[in-house]
Amino acid sequence: MNRGKIYVIAAPSGAGKSTLVNALCNVDPQVQLSVSHTTRPIRDGEKNGINYFFVTNDEFQTMIGNNEFLEYACVYGNYYGTNINTIKDFLATGKDIILEIDWQGARQIRKLFNEAVLIFILPPSLATLEQRLRNRNTDSLEVIQKRLDLALDDISHASEFDYLIVNDSFDVALQDLCSIIRAPRNKTKSMLEVIKNQFNIQ
């Protein structure tokens, strides 16, 4: 069985990353979203173990001390981390896994898994990004401004990624994302076992 691939998807807050990833998982059964641990408060509608594993800061620090994370970072004052055993066990099933993390986490994953594919989602403009953040109605004006201030720094690291997708038209952006995820499955190396089984080739 071929091992699954790791796809890292990062973006400035409000660029539509989570919506795109959720849509991808709905249309492609070979893709699974990694559930990260976080110290940020749970939001309305979120469920522990589905959106994130919500833990206290002390619990997170203990996990760091036990080397339980592939990567972790402090973002907007909250910690986020990817559990190493969860990722390794899932990749062994042959399915692809998506990590929704920031550019710092992407760097850490690339060091550990050189074959990981890094994808960065861009908004069409900062003005559009600001409007999307306001429309979410989840953050104060102060937090929104902080996210906008950090967006340019996030975008400055886009060149470190393998693919860039501008999320202007959602349908087009989703098609682009699906194409990136599905294309490696049709490489000859990946398809050889399928061909051998279907055509009884030794």
C-alpha positions as CSV (number, residue, x, y, z in Angstrom):
1,M,0.0,0.0,0.0
2,N,1.3,3.5,-0.9
3,R,1.7,5.8,2.1
4,G,-0.4,8.9,2.2
5,K,1.0,12.3,1.6
6,I,1.1,15.3,4.0
7,Y,-0.4,18.5,2.7
8,V,0.2,21.7,4.7
9,I,-2.2,24.5,4.0
10,A,-1.6,28.0,5.5
11,A,-3.1,31.4,5.0
12,P,-3.7,34.7,6.6
13,S,-6.6,34.7,9.0
14,G,-9.8,35.3,7.0
15,A,-8.5,34.1,3.7
16,G,-11.0,31.2,3.5
17,K,-8.6,28.4,4.3
18,S,-10.9,26.4,6.6
19,T,-13.8,26.7,4.3
20,L,-11.8,25.4,1.4
21,V,-10.3,22.6,3.4
22,N,-13.7,21.5,4.6
23,A,-15.1,21.5,1.1
24,L,-12.1,19.5,-0.1
25,C,-12.6,16.8,2.5
26,N,-16.3,16.6,1.6
27,V,-15.6,15.9,-2.1
28,D,-12.5,13.7,-1.7
29,P,-12.8,10.7,0.6
30,Q,-9.1,10.0,0.4
31,V,-8.3,13.2,2.3
32,Q,-8.5,13.6,6.1
33,L,-8.1,16.8,8.1
34,S,-5.7,16.6,11.0
35,V,-7.2,17.6,14.3
36,S,-4.8,19.9,16.2
37,H,-4.5,20.6,19.9
38,T,-5.0,24.2,20.9
39,T,-5.2,26.4,24.0
40,R,-7.6,28.9,22.5
41,P,-11.2,29.0,23.9
42,I,-13.8,26.9,22.1
43,R,-16.1,28.9,19.9
44,D,-19.9,28.5,19.5
45,G,-20.6,25.5,17.3
46,E,-17.2,23.9,17.7
47,K,-16.8,20.4,19.2
48,N,-13.8,19.1,21.1
49,G,-12.1,16.3,19.1
50,I,-13.7,17.4,15.8
51,N,-12.6,21.0,15.3
52,Y,-9.7,20.9,17.7
53,F,-8.6,19.1,20.9
54,F,-9.1,22.0,23.4
55,V,-6.6,21.8,26.2
56,T,-5.3,24.1,29.0
57,N,-2.0,25.9,28.7
58,D,-0.5,23.6,31.4
59,E,-1.7,20.5,29.5
60,F,-0.1,21.9,26.3
61,Q,3.2,22.6,28.0
62,T,3.3,19.1,29.4
63,M,2.8,17.7,25.9
64,I,5.7,19.9,24.6
65,G,7.8,18.5,27.4
66,N,6.9,14.9,26.4
67,N,7.8,15.7,22.7
68,E,4.3,14.8,21.5
69,F,4.1,17.4,18.8
70,L,5.4,17.3,15.2
71,E,5.1,21.1,15.2
72,Y,3.6,23.7,17.5
73,A,3.4,27.5,17.5
74,C,1.9,30.4,19.4
75,V,-0.5,32.3,17.2
76,Y,-2.4,35.4,18.4
77,G,-1.5,34.4,22.0
78,N,-2.7,30.8,21.8
79,Y,-0.8,27.6,21.2
80,Y,-1.5,25.2,18.4
81,G,0.2,21.8,17.8
82,T,0.1,18.7,15.7
83,N,0.4,15.3,17.5
84,I,3.1,13.2,16.0
85,N,1.6,9.7,16.6
86,T,-1.8,10.7,15.1
87,I,-0.1,11.8,11.8
88,K,2.1,8.7,11.5
89,D,-0.7,6.3,12.1
90,F,-3.0,7.9,9.6
91,L,-0.3,8.1,6.8
92,A,0.1,4.3,7.2
93,T,-3.5,3.8,6.0
94,G,-2.6,5.2,2.6
95,K,-4.8,8.3,2.8
96,D,-3.7,11.9,2.5
97,I,-3.7,14.2,5.5
98,I,-4.2,18.0,5.6
99,L,-2.5,20.1,8.2
100,E,-4.1,23.5,8.7
101,I,-1.2,25.4,10.3
102,D,0.7,28.7,9.9
103,W,4.0,29.3,8.0
104,Q,6.0,28.6,11.1
105,G,4.5,25.2,11.4
106,A,5.0,24.6,7.7
107,R,8.7,25.2,8.1
108,Q,8.9,22.6,10.9
109,I,6.9,20.0,8.9
110,R,9.1,20.5,5.9
111,K,12.2,19.8,8.0
112,L,10.7,16.5,9.3
113,F,8.9,15.4,6.1
114,N,10.8,16.7,3.0
115,E,8.1,15.2,0.8
116,A,5.3,17.3,2.4
117,V,3.5,19.6,-0.1
118,L,3.0,23.2,1.1
119,I,0.0,25.2,-0.1
120,F,-0.6,28.9,0.7
121,I,-4.1,30.5,0.3
122,L,-4.2,34.2,-0.5
123,P,-7.0,36.7,-0.4
124,P,-7.5,38.7,-3.5
125,S,-6.7,41.9,-1.6
126,L,-6.3,43.3,1.9
127,A,-9.5,45.2,1.6
128,T,-11.4,41.9,0.8
129,L,-9.6,40.2,3.7
130,E,-10.7,43.0,6.1
131,Q,-14.3,42.6,5.0
132,R,-14.3,38.9,5.4
133,L,-12.9,39.2,9.0
134,R,-15.7,41.7,9.8
135,N,-18.4,39.5,8.3
136,R,-17.4,36.6,10.5
137,N,-18.6,38.5,13.6
138,T,-16.3,36.4,15.9
139,D,-13.7,39.0,16.8
140,S,-13.5,42.5,18.2
141,L,-12.4,45.4,16.1
142,E,-9.1,45.3,18.0
143,V,-8.5,41.7,17.2
144,I,-9.4,42.2,13.5
145,Q,-6.9,45.0,13.3
146,K,-4.3,42.8,14.8
147,R,-5.0,40.1,12.3
148,L,-4.7,42.6,9.4
149,D,-1.4,43.8,10.8
150,L,-0.1,40.2,10.8
151,A,-1.5,39.3,7.4
152,L,1.2,41.1,5.5
153,D,3.9,39.2,7.5
154,D,2.1,35.9,6.8
155,I,1.9,36.8,3.1
156,S,5.6,37.7,3.0
157,H,6.4,34.0,3.6
158,A,4.3,32.8,0.7
159,S,7.4,32.2,-1.4
160,E,8.3,29.3,0.9
161,F,5.3,27.3,-0.3
162,D,5.1,24.9,-3.3
163,Y,1.7,26.3,-4.5
164,L,-0.2,29.5,-4.2
165,I,-4.0,29.8,-4.6
166,V,-5.8,33.1,-4.7
167,N,-9.2,32.6,-3.1
168,D,-11.2,35.2,-5.1
169,S,-13.8,32.8,-6.7
170,F,-14.4,30.0,-4.2
171,D,-15.3,27.4,-6.8
172,V,-12.1,28.1,-8.8
173,A,-10.0,28.1,-5.7
174,L,-11.5,24.7,-4.7
175,Q,-10.8,23.3,-8.2
176,D,-7.2,24.4,-7.9
177,L,-6.9,22.8,-4.5
178,C,-8.4,19.5,-5.6
179,S,-6.1,19.4,-8.6
180,I,-3.0,19.8,-6.5
181,I,-4.1,17.1,-4.1
182,R,-5.2,14.6,-6.7
183,A,-2.4,14.9,-9.3
184,P,0.3,13.0,-7.4
185,R,-2.0,10.0,-7.2
186,N,-1.8,9.6,-10.9
187,K,2.0,9.6,-11.1
188,T,3.3,6.3,-12.6
189,K,5.0,5.3,-9.4
190,S,1.7,5.7,-7.4
191,M,-0.3,3.9,-10.1
192,L,1.9,0.9,-10.7
193,E,0.3,-1.4,-8.1
194,V,-3.2,-0.5,-9.4
195,I,-2.1,-1.4,-13.0
196,K,-0.5,-4.6,-11.9
197,N,-3.6,-5.8,-10.1
198,Q,-6.0,-4.8,-12.8
199,F,-4.1,-6.2,-15.7
200,N,-2.4,-9.1,-13.9
201,I,1.1,-7.8,-14.7
202,Q,3.9,-9.4,-12.8
